[in-house]
Amino acid sequence: MSDADAYRRASRDVNLFMMTALFHVFMAMGAGVIGLMGYWLGGALGAVVGVIAGAALFWGPMVATHVLARKYAAEEQRREHT
C-alpha cells in the first residue's frame, strides 16, 4: 500500500467519523444559543463548548487522518514482511 492509498483510506474513515462529530458540534452550538437567550452563565458555558468543538472539528480530521494513514501503512508493511 502506498502512502497515497493509506491517506485515502484514512481520509475516508475520518470523514465517516466527522459526519457524526459535526452533528454534535451543531448540538453544542444550539445549546450555546439557547443558553445565551436564557441565562448568561448557560450561554458562556455553551460558547466554550462550541469553541472547543469547533477546534476539534478543524484540527481533528487532519490529525486523525495522519495517524490512521501511518497505522494502515505499518499494517501493510507487516503483512508484506510475513
Wavefront OBJ file of the C-alpha trace (Angstrom):
o trace
v 0.000 0.000 0.000
v 1.454 3.327 -0.995
v 1.328 6.380 1.234
v -1.327 7.893 -1.035
v -3.511 4.796 -0.659
v -3.061 4.840 3.106
v -4.029 8.517 3.281
v -7.021 7.913 1.003
v -8.270 5.072 3.210
v -7.659 7.059 6.402
v -9.396 10.111 4.955
v -12.483 8.046 4.124
v -12.624 6.609 7.642
v -12.156 10.034 9.232
v -14.840 11.598 7.026
v -17.352 8.989 8.163
v -16.498 9.740 11.785
v -16.639 13.511 11.260
v -20.201 13.335 9.962
v -21.192 12.215 13.454
v -18.922 14.777 15.102
v -20.448 17.580 13.038
v -23.882 16.696 14.398
v -22.533 17.064 17.935
v -20.944 20.416 17.096
v -24.289 21.699 15.854
v -25.914 20.436 19.048
v -23.316 22.302 21.132
v -23.853 25.467 19.113
v -27.597 25.147 19.624
v -27.077 24.736 23.357
v -24.946 27.887 23.349
v -27.631 29.903 21.547
v -30.355 28.665 23.886
v -28.135 29.454 26.866
v -27.463 32.991 25.601
v -31.164 33.609 25.200
v -31.969 32.350 28.685
v -29.044 32.677 31.070
v -25.653 34.321 30.687
v -23.892 31.508 32.517
v -25.504 28.893 30.311
v -24.573 30.933 27.257
v -20.968 31.253 28.367
v -20.691 27.525 29.006
v -22.350 26.767 25.687
v -19.983 29.148 23.899
v -16.941 27.473 25.475
v -18.224 24.055 24.445
v -18.877 25.380 20.948
v -15.345 26.787 20.627
v -13.798 23.528 21.826
v -15.992 21.520 19.477
v -15.135 23.852 16.597
v -11.409 23.468 17.238
v -11.812 19.702 17.375
v -13.755 19.799 14.130
v -10.978 21.799 12.462
v -7.856 20.025 13.761
v -9.304 16.589 14.479
v -9.618 15.324 10.905
v -6.084 16.363 9.969
v -4.509 14.683 12.985
v -6.700 11.587 12.775
v -6.069 11.158 9.039
v -2.304 11.354 9.576
v -2.366 8.879 12.474
v -4.621 6.399 10.669
v -2.579 6.606 7.468
v 0.599 5.758 9.378
v -1.210 2.871 11.089
v -2.533 1.471 7.800
v 0.884 1.772 6.129
v 2.547 -0.023 9.063
v -0.041 -2.822 8.917
v 0.572 -3.242 5.200
v 4.346 -3.380 5.713
v 3.879 -6.037 8.402
v 1.761 -8.102 6.014
v 4.360 -7.807 3.253
v 7.190 -8.994 5.525
v 5.363 -12.039 6.867
l 1 2 3 4 5 6 7 8 9 10 11 12 13 14 15 16 17 18 19 20 21 22 23 24 25 26 27 28 29 30 31 32 33 34 35 36 37 38 39 40 41 42 43 44 45 46 47 48 49 50 51 52 53 54 55 56 57 58 59 60 61 62 63 64 65 66 67 68 69 70 71 72 73 74 75 76 77 78 79 80 81 82
